[in-house]
Amino acid sequence: MSTSEPRPAAALGFLTVIEHEQHGLLGGYLVLNSTGRPLEFHCTSGVRPNRAQAILFGPTLDAYLYGEQIGQALVNKSTLKPAVICTN
């Protein structure tokens, strides 16, 4: 008889980044179970690119901020790995 651990239920992740005039870019990440109950929530404080980032990343700055700096940080912080992550 094997003593395998129970398989975790499927989870869904929802990731968004909004731009606030005063605070900069704010990210939020919510993980729900299959019945819609929240399992985890993480958010960022305001992120503003500095001048060096604007110069170095140029037209790819938004993709870097949304995807790598904010989105990736939130997903990596989570202890759960959802089957799907939905974003806008």
N, C-alpha and C positions, 0 to 999 in steps of 0.2 A: 504494500500500500504506500503510495507516495504522499508526502506531506507538503504538497505545493501550496503556495499562498493563494488566497482567493483573488480572482481577477477583478481589478477595479472596474466600476461601471463607467460607461462612456461619458465623457464630459465635452461641453462646448465652450469655446472661448470667444469673447467679444472684446475687441480692441478699438479704441477711438482716440483721436487727438483733435483738440479744438484750439483755436487761436483766440486768446483773450487780449484785448487792447492793453490792459494794465500789467498783466502777469506773464504774457508771452504764450508759449505753447504748453498745454496741459494734456497729459495722457492718462487714460483710464483703461483697466483691463479687468474684466469680470469673467469668472469661470462658473458655469452652471452644470448641475448634473442632468441626467436625461429627463427628470420630472420638472426641471426649471428652478430648482432650489439653488441658491448661491453657495458655492463652495469656497471661493477665494475672491478677493478684490484687492487690487493694487492701483495706486495712482502716483503721478509725479508732481513735483512742485513745478513752478513755471520755468521754462527753458527758453533762453534767448540766445541766438547765435552771436558770437563776437565778430569783430571785423576780420580777423584772420581766417575764421571759418568761411565767412562770406567770400573772401578772395580765393581761398584754396578750393572750395567746392563749387563756386560759381553757380551755373544753372542747375546743378544737382544737389544744392544745399537742402531744399525741401525734402527730397527723397532720403537724404542722409539723416536729417533731424527726425522725420516721422518714422522711418523704417529702422535705422540702426541705433540712433541715440535714444529714442523714446520707446518705440515698439519692442525692439530686441531686449532692452533693459527690463521692461515690464514682463515679457514672456519668460525671460531667464530667471527672474525673481520668483516666479510661481513654482510651487512644489508639485503641482499637477500638470500633466501633459495632455491637453484635450485632443480629441480626434480631429477637430476642425476649429480654426480660429477665423471668425468673421470680422471684417473691418470695413470701414467706409472710405 
